[in-house]
């Protein structure tokens, strides 16, 4: 088993030393920019964590695929920011704002390709399964993004459909990371499935937490403007739950004009007041805790030492503990 301190160091070193092609600069500079502005590195760290539960030392055969997970995730962020018209990512200008939309699209495309090049470094004996898992996951993430966009044209979305969407858009990539580490380390098929389920439920918890923080977080910590989902009239977990709980006037509040700074502030305040009138913030915090505990329950089915379970619990706490 590999200690958590070493896992953290290797995760950090992985992105301090990551390299992309030098030229043309207009294509690869945005890649370097996105990696440099950082992030939580959730997916590669989880991959290295589950690998470390079953192995004793790291090699390029797991480090490169782990990096590929983050490169793929970063590709999705570049394209998502265009679709959401987001001006900031982690407190910095998004690629489409810093360069332009065409550059963001093409740089995102080459990042997608780069992620597969890194996956191909997995051990030859498990490479077909690694590529199958990753390819399936990549397609599902696109399915989830399309559903998210489809929801924008609807006045309301049932919670069941929303959970399916975030499961695809967010859950499956975190699940993929959890299974991939165990797969490369040689864990048995049942343990791999249990860890996939752990990652999936944790991904749901993470997305609900992200939705919550979009409305109730600290912009300096969250890394992007608070209330962005409200201003963009997105179907977040909070919005879906508010509809479910019968918040009166929610649709009118969400579609109110928000051109000036004053109008934007008023719109955010009005929608949040409606959330609070039916107990949405409290419900969100309860749901985050429930999903996190469900993730831990899934992990209990995997074959591993007791310390492995504790590592996974601490990982879950670090991921969703930002919501109190």
C-alpha positions as CSV (number, residue, x, y, z in Angstrom):
1,X,0.0,0.0,0.0
2,X,1.2,3.5,-0.8
3,X,0.9,6.2,1.8
4,X,-1.4,9.2,1.2
5,X,1.5,11.7,1.6
6,X,3.3,10.1,-1.3
7,X,0.1,10.0,-3.4
8,X,-0.3,13.7,-2.8
9,X,3.3,14.5,-3.7
10,X,3.1,12.4,-6.9
11,X,-0.1,14.0,-7.9
12,X,1.4,17.5,-7.5
13,X,4.6,16.5,-9.3
14,X,2.6,15.0,-12.2
15,X,1.3,18.4,-13.1
16,X,4.4,20.4,-12.3
17,X,6.3,18.3,-14.8
18,X,3.6,17.8,-17.5
19,X,4.7,18.8,-21.0
20,X,2.9,19.6,-24.2
21,X,4.3,20.3,-27.7
22,X,6.0,23.7,-28.1
23,X,4.6,24.8,-31.5
24,X,2.4,26.2,-32.7
25,X,2.1,28.3,-29.6
26,X,-1.4,29.5,-30.4
27,X,-2.6,25.9,-30.1
28,X,-0.6,24.7,-27.1
29,X,-0.3,27.8,-24.9
30,X,-3.9,27.5,-23.8
31,X,-3.2,23.9,-22.7
32,X,-0.2,25.1,-20.6
33,X,-2.3,27.9,-19.3
34,X,-5.1,25.7,-18.1
35,X,-2.8,23.2,-16.4
36,X,-0.9,26.1,-14.8
37,X,-3.9,27.7,-13.2
38,X,-4.4,24.5,-11.2
39,X,-7.4,22.7,-9.8
40,X,-8.2,20.1,-7.2
41,X,-6.8,17.2,-9.3
42,X,-9.6,15.0,-8.0
43,X,-9.6,12.5,-10.7
44,X,-5.8,11.7,-11.0
45,X,-5.5,11.7,-7.2
46,X,-8.4,9.2,-6.9
47,X,-6.8,7.1,-9.6
48,X,-3.5,7.0,-7.7
49,X,-5.3,6.4,-4.4
50,X,-7.1,3.3,-5.6
51,X,-3.9,2.1,-7.3
52,X,-2.0,2.7,-4.1
53,X,-4.4,0.5,-2.2
54,X,-3.4,-2.5,-4.2
55,X,0.2,-1.6,-5.2
56,X,3.5,-0.7,-3.5
57,X,5.1,1.7,-6.0
58,X,4.2,4.1,-8.8
59,X,5.4,3.8,-12.4
60,X,4.8,5.7,-15.6
61,X,2.3,3.0,-16.5
62,X,-0.2,4.5,-13.9
63,X,1.1,8.1,-13.7
64,X,0.5,8.8,-17.4
65,X,-3.1,7.5,-17.5
66,X,-3.8,9.4,-14.2
67,X,-2.6,12.6,-15.9
68,X,-4.7,11.7,-18.9
69,X,-7.8,11.8,-16.7
70,X,-7.0,15.4,-15.7
71,X,-6.1,16.4,-19.3
72,X,-9.5,15.0,-20.5
73,X,-11.3,16.8,-17.6
74,X,-9.6,20.1,-18.6
75,X,-10.7,19.6,-22.2
76,X,-14.3,19.4,-21.0
77,X,-13.9,22.6,-19.0
78,X,-12.5,24.6,-21.9
79,X,-15.5,23.6,-24.1
80,X,-18.0,23.9,-21.2
81,X,-16.9,27.5,-20.6
82,X,-17.7,28.4,-24.2
83,X,-21.1,26.8,-23.9
84,X,-21.8,28.4,-20.6
85,X,-20.3,31.8,-21.6
86,X,-18.3,31.7,-18.4
87,X,-15.7,34.5,-18.1
88,X,-13.7,33.0,-15.2
89,X,-12.3,29.6,-14.3
90,X,-10.5,29.2,-11.0
91,X,-10.4,32.9,-10.7
92,X,-8.7,33.4,-14.0
93,X,-10.1,34.3,-17.5
94,X,-11.4,31.3,-19.4
95,X,-9.6,30.3,-22.6
96,X,-12.3,31.6,-24.9
97,X,-12.1,35.0,-23.1
98,X,-8.3,35.2,-23.0
99,X,-7.9,34.1,-26.6
100,X,-11.1,33.5,-28.6
101,X,-13.7,30.8,-29.2
102,X,-12.0,29.3,-32.2
103,X,-8.7,28.8,-30.3
104,X,-10.6,27.4,-27.3
105,X,-12.4,24.8,-29.5
106,X,-9.2,23.7,-31.2
107,X,-7.1,23.7,-28.1
108,X,-9.8,21.6,-26.4
109,X,-9.7,19.2,-29.2
110,X,-6.0,18.6,-29.0
111,X,-6.3,18.2,-25.3
112,X,-8.8,15.4,-25.9
113,X,-6.4,13.7,-28.2
114,X,-3.5,14.1,-25.7
115,X,-5.6,12.4,-23.0
116,X,-5.8,9.2,-25.1
117,X,-2.1,9.3,-25.8
118,X,-1.5,9.2,-22.1
119,X,-4.0,6.4,-21.6
120,X,-2.1,4.3,-24.1
121,X,0.9,4.2,-21.6
122,X,-1.1,1.8,-19.4
123,X,0.4,-1.7,-18.9
124,X,-0.1,-3.8,-22.1
125,X,-1.9,-6.6,-20.2
126,X,-4.7,-4.3,-19.2
127,X,-4.5,-1.7,-22.0
128,X,-7.6,-2.9,-23.9
129,X,-9.7,-2.7,-20.8
130,X,-8.3,0.7,-19.8
131,X,-9.1,2.1,-23.3
132,X,-12.5,0.6,-23.3
133,X,-13.3,2.1,-19.9
134,X,-12.0,5.5,-20.8
135,X,-13.7,5.6,-24.3
136,X,-17.0,4.6,-22.8
137,X,-16.6,7.3,-20.1
138,X,-15.6,10.0,-22.6
139,X,-18.8,9.3,-24.6
140,X,-21.0,9.4,-21.5
141,X,-19.6,12.7,-20.4
142,X,-20.6,14.1,-23.8
143,X,-24.1,12.6,-23.3
144,X,-24.3,14.3,-20.0
145,X,-23.3,17.7,-21.4
146,X,-26.0,17.4,-24.1
147,X,-28.7,16.6,-21.6
148,X,-27.5,19.6,-19.5
149,X,-28.0,21.8,-22.6
150,X,-31.3,20.2,-23.4
151,X,-32.6,21.1,-20.0
152,X,-32.0,24.8,-20.7
153,X,-35.0,24.8,-23.0
154,X,-37.3,23.2,-20.4
155,X,-39.2,25.0,-17.7
156,X,-38.6,22.2,-15.2
157,X,-36.8,18.9,-14.9
158,X,-37.7,16.0,-12.6
159,X,-35.0,15.2,-10.0
160,X,-34.6,11.7,-11.5
161,X,-33.6,13.1,-14.9
162,X,-31.3,15.6,-13.2
163,X,-29.5,12.9,-11.3
164,X,-29.1,10.9,-14.5
165,X,-27.6,14.0,-16.2
166,X,-25.0,14.7,-13.5
167,X,-24.2,11.0,-13.2
168,X,-23.1,11.2,-16.9
169,X,-21.6,14.7,-16.9
170,X,-19.7,14.4,-13.6
171,X,-20.1,11.0,-11.9
172,X,-18.8,8.6,-14.6
173,X,-15.4,10.3,-14.9
174,X,-14.8,10.2,-11.1
175,X,-16.0,6.6,-11.2
176,X,-13.6,5.8,-14.1
177,X,-10.7,7.3,-12.1
178,X,-11.6,5.1,-9.1
179,X,-11.8,1.9,-11.2
180,X,-8.8,2.7,-13.4
181,X,-6.3,2.8,-10.5
182,X,-7.5,-0.5,-9.2
183,X,-7.6,-2.0,-12.7
184,X,-4.0,-1.1,-13.5
185,X,-2.9,-2.3,-10.0
186,X,-4.5,-5.7,-10.7
187,X,-7.5,-5.7,-8.4
188,X,-10.2,-8.3,-8.9
189,X,-13.3,-7.5,-11.0
190,X,-15.6,-7.2,-8.1
191,X,-13.4,-4.8,-6.3
192,X,-13.1,-2.7,-9.4
193,X,-16.9,-2.5,-9.7
194,X,-17.3,-1.6,-6.1
195,X,-14.7,1.2,-6.5
196,X,-16.4,2.4,-9.7
197,X,-19.7,2.6,-7.7
198,X,-17.9,4.5,-4.9
199,X,-16.6,7.0,-7.4
200,X,-20.0,7.4,-9.1
201,X,-21.8,8.2,-5.9
202,X,-19.0,10.5,-4.8
203,X,-19.3,12.2,-8.1
204,X,-23.0,12.9,-7.5
205,X,-22.2,14.3,-4.1
206,X,-19.5,16.5,-5.6
207,X,-21.8,17.9,-8.2
208,X,-24.6,18.7,-5.7
209,X,-21.9,20.4,-3.6
210,X,-20.7,22.3,-6.7
211,X,-24.3,23.5,-7.4
212,X,-24.7,24.5,-3.7
213,X,-21.4,26.5,-3.7
214,X,-22.4,28.2,-6.9
215,X,-25.1,30.0,-4.9
216,X,-23.7,29.9,-1.4
217,X,-19.9,29.7,-1.7
218,X,-17.1,32.2,-1.3
219,X,-16.0,33.5,-4.8
220,X,-12.4,33.6,-3.6
221,X,-12.5,29.9,-2.7
222,X,-15.0,28.8,-5.4
223,X,-12.9,30.4,-8.2
224,X,-15.8,31.8,-10.3
225,X,-18.6,34.3,-9.8
226,X,-21.2,33.3,-7.3
227,X,-24.7,33.0,-8.7
228,X,-23.6,32.0,-12.2
229,X,-26.1,29.2,-12.5
230,X,-28.9,31.5,-11.5
231,X,-27.9,34.2,-14.0
232,X,-27.6,31.6,-16.8
233,X,-30.9,30.0,-15.8
234,X,-29.3,26.6,-15.5
235,X,-31.1,23.7,-14.0
236,X,-29.0,23.1,-10.9
237,X,-29.8,20.7,-8.1
238,X,-31.1,23.7,-6.1
239,X,-33.4,24.8,-8.9
240,X,-34.8,21.3,-9.4
241,X,-35.3,20.8,-5.7
242,X,-37.0,24.1,-5.3
243,X,-39.5,23.2,-8.1
244,X,-40.0,19.8,-6.4
245,X,-40.7,21.6,-3.0
246,X,-43.2,24.0,-4.7
247,X,-41.3,27.3,-4.5
248,X,-43.8,30.0,-5.6
249,X,-42.6,32.4,-8.3
250,X,-39.3,30.6,-9.1
251,X,-39.8,30.6,-12.8
252,X,-40.4,34.3,-12.9
253,X,-37.4,35.0,-10.7
254,X,-35.1,32.9,-12.9
255,X,-36.2,34.5,-16.1
256,X,-36.0,38.1,-14.8
257,X,-33.7,40.4,-16.8
258,X,-30.1,40.7,-15.5
259,X,-28.2,43.2,-17.7
260,X,-26.8,45.7,-15.2
261,X,-24.8,44.7,-12.0
262,X,-27.8,45.9,-9.9
263,X,-30.2,43.6,-11.8
264,X,-27.8,40.7,-11.5
265,X,-27.5,41.1,-7.8
266,X,-31.2,41.5,-7.4
267,X,-31.9,38.4,-9.4
268,X,-29.5,36.3,-7.4
269,X,-30.8,37.5,-4.1
270,X,-34.5,36.9,-5.2
271,X,-33.8,33.3,-6.3
272,X,-31.8,32.5,-3.2
273,X,-34.6,33.8,-1.0
274,X,-37.0,31.5,-2.8
275,X,-34.6,28.6,-2.2
276,X,-34.4,29.4,1.4
277,X,-38.2,29.8,1.7
278,X,-38.7,26.0,1.0
279,X,-35.5,24.7,2.7
280,X,-33.4,24.0,-0.3
281,X,-30.0,24.8,1.2
282,X,-30.6,22.4,4.1
283,X,-31.9,19.7,1.7
284,X,-28.7,20.1,-0.4
285,X,-26.4,19.6,2.6
286,X,-28.4,16.6,3.7
287,X,-28.2,15.1,0.1
288,X,-24.4,15.7,-0.1
289,X,-24.0,13.8,3.2
290,X,-26.3,11.0,2.1
291,X,-24.5,10.5,-1.2
292,X,-21.1,10.6,0.4
293,X,-22.1,7.9,2.9
294,X,-23.5,5.8,0.0
295,X,-20.2,6.1,-1.7
296,X,-18.4,4.7,1.4
297,X,-20.9,1.8,1.6
298,X,-20.1,0.9,-2.0
299,X,-16.4,0.8,-1.3
300,X,-17.0,-1.7,1.6
301,X,-17.6,-4.4,-1.0
302,X,-14.1,-4.2,-2.4
303,X,-11.3,-6.5,-1.1
304,X,-8.7,-4.3,0.6
305,X,-7.0,-3.7,4.0
306,X,-8.9,-1.6,6.6
307,X,-6.5,1.3,5.9
308,X,-7.7,1.3,2.3
309,X,-11.3,2.0,3.4
310,X,-10.1,4.8,5.7
311,X,-8.2,6.4,2.8
312,X,-11.3,6.3,0.7
313,X,-13.4,7.9,3.5
314,X,-10.8,10.6,4.0
315,X,-10.8,11.2,0.3
316,X,-14.6,11.6,0.3
317,X,-14.5,13.9,3.3
318,X,-11.9,16.1,1.6
319,X,-14.0,16.3,-1.5
320,X,-17.4,17.3,-0.1
321,X,-16.4,18.5,3.4
322,X,-16.2,22.1,1.9
323,X,-20.0,22.2,2.4
324,X,-20.8,22.5,6.1
